[in-house]
Amino acid sequence: MLTSIEMIKAVIDSMVGKKFGPVVNITFGSVKSPILELGLSNGARSGLTTFVAGIA
């Protein structure tokens, strides 16, 4: 999650300046329906999805 967020933060200003630049994240279904065995991973995926939704 943190690596993806840092990469987005590194390029977002130029993307805004160009008014173009899709951000694509591929996450797991546990974002919508958490899986007990994945514990911390559920939180990280949800955090990344929420961050991207926030900058959209």
N, C-alpha and C positions, 0 to 999 in steps of 0.2 A: 504494500500500500504506500509506504513512504517513498519508495523509489519512483513509483508512478506519479505521485503528487509532485515530487521535485522535478521530474522531467516535464510535466505540464507547466509548472511555474517557470521553467527555463525558457519556454517557447511561446507562452500565452501572449506576451506583449507584441511580438511580431505578428502573431496570428490576428490579433485585434486590429493592428495597423493595416494589415492586408485585407481585413474583413473576410477572411477565409481561413479555414484550417480545422478540419474535423478532428475530434478527439474520440478514439475508439478504445474501449476497454472491454475485454472479454472476461466475464466473471462467471460464477457458478450459480445454479438455481438456489443455493442456500441464502442468497441475498433476500429473496422473497419468503422462503420457508427454511429457517435455520435447521441444520442437522446437528443433533446433540454431540456426536462424535467429533465434529470439526471445531468445536469450541472457539478458540481465538481466531481461527481462519474466517469464521462467520462474521465476526466483528470487523476484521480488516477489509473483507470484500464489501460489506455494507458501508464502511467508512469511505472507501474509494468511490463507490457509486454515488453516495451523498455529496462528496466533494465535487465530482464532475457535474452533478445536477445543479449544484450551487453556482458554479462558474458559467453554466449554460445560460 
